[in-house]
Amino acid sequence: MASLASSLSCTVSRLNLFAELSLNYHSIRIYRTLSSNLRPMKSLYHHRSFNSPFSSYTCKSTISNCSKTLGSNTFFYDNLVVLGIETSCDDTAAAVVRSNGEILSQVVSSQVDLLAKYGGVAPKMAEEAHSQVIDQVVQDALDKANLTESDLSAVAVTIGPGLSLCLRVGVQKARKIAAIHQLPIVGVHHMEAHALVARLCKRDLQFPFMALLISGGHNLIVLARDLGDYLQLGTTIDDAIGEAYDKSAKWLGLDLRKSGGAAIEELALRGDAQSVKFSVPMKQHKDCNFSYAGLKTQLRLAIESKNIDGGVPFSSASVEEQGIRADIAASFQRVAVLHLEEKCERAIQWALEIEPSIKHLVVAGGVASNQYVRSRLQEVVGRNSLQLVCPPPSLCTDNGVMIAWTGIENFRMGRFDPPPPAIEPEDSQLDLRPRWPLGEEYGRGRSVARSMRTARIHPSLTSLTQHQRQ
């Protein structure tokens, strides 16, 4: 409980836990909007400062009355313009999105050269790369949207989970913009953003739905019951599928300037998926959790048994060895995805028992760009009379659009913070949540195999949302 209380008082709160202040600010903005209906639309974004005649206005109505006013004000909602900033790992991304779903701009600066050089993400190098390009990436996003900061309604930024050094760069940039231009700020959960971007792509996607979130750092399957309310059906007990793809690509001597998933998928098309007999992980565990550490070990041993030197680029290997590498890649991919299929099948059954009205499975995250993964999961949902929803590849990998859209969804619910102070102490503590669970764990989904470190884990997004509602 102490850790929960501490988390609720952080500098940049993911949820608006200062209801009176934020409600007051929200009400001021609504008042201005409703009183300027005859002005050009752009005027919606020009009244930011608390130092106005309205700053002494006190919201005397209840939250429900304010929500009722907001609910009828579709003009206000449809004309929010939010800047999203994402720096949780190895991509520096920014985007500007309008609340009617229009993507005004999207900019991503990739660190593929660093990935190739270090064979993976090096946190300190990634932080420096973010710092070097963050200003330009944000400016490019604004320029492509043909807007300035004063045209924005709010700034949304990833505060977790991710690498703390990398998260800090994005949060500092977002707070600087929000402070200078007196903009509210929304702290975003990275995995919630991956799930919710599907609601931007498919506007009729309603809660509840299922979401499988697969990337280099995450394997997570959840029941999304509402905004900020997620039930975790399964997660990884060690390595995520994306990390396994990346390591496999490195050991097979593939070009790491592509993602590991893309490189393996391309090579697998040339191989025999039945040639190497890998064991499907966790067959004996009747839960929905994932494990790829053992499969990685199987792959490494198979490579060693064939005397393959991953230090020799694939393009430099003999034709015969290229064929062997392709067979290994195809066999690995078949079993890696079969593991996804089996766990998803069970999770769907659990979810339908909890929420029989579920109609959709959202698959998002970087690995969701893999066409083989999509095709296999399409068969799974088809057998269970569900629909598969996959964002386009550009919105599966880390991007600013998903952060901006999640910011919009939460802003509409009043979950935001007021503008930061114009001058912050250098030693002020930022709210960074490197280890931040998305949902509460389903009882049947708990894994005895998982040895989860509990130090420095923030309360889940779902628990914070529930606390706010009380």
SULJO-V613538 format. One record per residue. N is the residue number from 1. NEAR is the number of other ideal C-beta (glycine too) atoms within 8 Angstrom. Layout:
n & near
N & NEAR
N & NEAR
This chain:
n & near
1 & 4
2 & 5
3 & 8
4 & 11
5 & 8
6 & 8
7 & 11
8 & 10
9 & 7
10 & 9
11 & 7
12 & 14
13 & 13
14 & 13
15 & 9
16 & 11
17 & 8
18 & 9
19 & 9
20 & 7
21 & 8
22 & 14
23 & 12
24 & 11
25 & 11
26 & 11
27 & 13
28 & 12
29 & 10
30 & 13
31 & 10
32 & 10
33 & 12
34 & 9
35 & 6
36 & 9
37 & 7
38 & 3
39 & 6
40 & 4
41 & 6
42 & 7
43 & 9
44 & 10
45 & 10
46 & 7
47 & 7
48 & 9
49 & 7
50 & 8
51 & 4
52 & 8
53 & 4
54 & 8
55 & 9
56 & 5
57 & 9
58 & 5
59 & 9
60 & 3
61 & 7
62 & 5
63 & 8
64 & 6
65 & 8
66 & 15
67 & 9
68 & 8
69 & 11
70 & 13
71 & 6
72 & 6
73 & 11
74 & 6
75 & 8
76 & 13
77 & 10
78 & 9
79 & 12
80 & 13
81 & 15
82 & 19
83 & 19
84 & 20
85 & 17
86 & 18
87 & 15
88 & 13
89 & 12
90 & 11
91 & 13
92 & 15
93 & 17
94 & 14
95 & 17
96 & 18
97 & 16
98 & 13
99 & 13
100 & 6
101 & 8
102 & 6
103 & 11
104 & 12
105 & 12
106 & 12
107 & 12
108 & 12
109 & 11
110 & 6
111 & 12
112 & 9
113 & 7
114 & 13
115 & 13
116 & 10
117 & 6
118 & 9
119 & 7
120 & 7
121 & 12
122 & 8
123 & 9
124 & 7
125 & 9
126 & 16
127 & 13
128 & 8
129 & 13
130 & 13
131 & 8
132 & 6
133 & 10
134 & 14
135 & 7
136 & 8
137 & 14
138 & 13
139 & 8
140 & 11
141 & 16
142 & 13
143 & 8
144 & 11
145 & 10
146 & 5
147 & 10
148 & 5
149 & 11
150 & 8
151 & 8
152 & 15
153 & 12
154 & 15
155 & 15
156 & 19
157 & 17
158 & 17
159 & 14
160 & 14
161 & 12
162 & 13
163 & 12
164 & 8
165 & 10
166 & 16
167 & 17
168 & 11
169 & 14
170 & 17
171 & 16
172 & 9
173 & 13
174 & 14
175 & 13
176 & 8
177 & 14
178 & 15
179 & 13
180 & 8
181 & 11
182 & 9
183 & 13
184 & 14
185 & 17
186 & 17
187 & 13
188 & 16
189 & 14
190 & 13
191 & 11
192 & 13
193 & 15
194 & 14
195 & 14
196 & 13
197 & 16
198 & 15
199 & 10
200 & 14
201 & 10
202 & 8
203 & 7
204 & 4
205 & 10
206 & 4
207 & 7
208 & 10
209 & 14
210 & 17
211 & 16
212 & 15
213 & 14
214 & 17
215 & 12
216 & 13
217 & 9
218 & 14
219 & 12
220 & 14
221 & 15
222 & 14
223 & 14
224 & 13
225 & 9
226 & 7
227 & 8
228 & 13
229 & 11
230 & 17
231 & 12
232 & 15
233 & 13
234 & 13
235 & 11
236 & 12
237 & 10
238 & 6
239 & 9
240 & 14
241 & 13
242 & 17
243 & 11
244 & 14
245 & 16
246 & 14
247 & 11
248 & 14
249 & 13
250 & 13
251 & 11
252 & 15
253 & 14
254 & 12
255 & 8
256 & 13
257 & 7
258 & 11
259 & 11
260 & 16
261 & 14
262 & 10
263 & 14
264 & 16
265 & 12
266 & 8
267 & 15
268 & 14
269 & 7
270 & 8
271 & 15
272 & 8
273 & 9
274 & 5
275 & 9
276 & 8
277 & 4
278 & 12
279 & 9
280 & 9
281 & 10
282 & 12
283 & 7
284 & 4
285 & 8
286 & 4
287 & 11
288 & 11
289 & 15
290 & 15
291 & 14
292 & 17
293 & 8
294 & 9
295 & 16
296 & 12
297 & 8
298 & 10
299 & 15
300 & 9
301 & 8
302 & 12
303 & 12
304 & 8
305 & 6
306 & 9
307 & 5
308 & 14
309 & 6
310 & 9
311 & 4
312 & 8
313 & 7
314 & 12
315 & 4
316 & 6
317 & 11
318 & 5
319 & 5
320 & 6
321 & 10
322 & 11
323 & 10
324 & 10
325 & 15
326 & 13
327 & 12
328 & 17
329 & 14
330 & 16
331 & 17
332 & 15
333 & 13
334 & 11
335 & 12
336 & 13
337 & 11
338 & 10
339 & 16
340 & 15
341 & 12
342 & 10
343 & 14
344 & 14
345 & 11
346 & 11
347 & 14
348 & 14
349 & 9
350 & 13
351 & 12
352 & 10
353 & 6
354 & 7
355 & 9
356 & 5
357 & 5
358 & 12
359 & 6
360 & 12
361 & 16
362 & 14
363 & 14
364 & 16
365 & 12
366 & 13
367 & 14
368 & 15
369 & 11
370 & 10
371 & 7
372 & 10
373 & 14
374 & 12
375 & 8
376 & 12
377 & 15
378 & 9
379 & 9
380 & 13
381 & 12
382 & 8
383 & 7
384 & 10
385 & 4
386 & 12
387 & 7
388 & 11
389 & 13
390 & 11
391 & 12
392 & 7
393 & 8
394 & 7
395 & 13
396 & 14
397 & 11
398 & 13
399 & 15
400 & 16
401 & 14
402 & 16
403 & 18
404 & 15
405 & 16
406 & 17
407 & 16
408 & 13
409 & 11
410 & 14
411 & 16
412 & 10
413 & 8
414 & 14
415 & 11
416 & 13
417 & 12
418 & 10
419 & 12
420 & 10
421 & 6
422 & 5
423 & 4
424 & 8
425 & 4
426 & 4
427 & 4
428 & 7
429 & 6
430 & 10
431 & 12
432 & 10
433 & 12
434 & 11
435 & 10
436 & 13
437 & 12
438 & 13
439 & 13
440 & 10
441 & 8
442 & 11
443 & 5
444 & 6
445 & 13
446 & 8
447 & 9
448 & 4
449 & 9
450 & 8
451 & 5
452 & 4
453 & 6
454 & 4
455 & 4
456 & 5
457 & 8
458 & 11
459 & 9
460 & 12
461 & 14
462 & 13
463 & 10
464 & 15
465 & 11
466 & 9
467 & 10
468 & 10
469 & 5
470 & 4
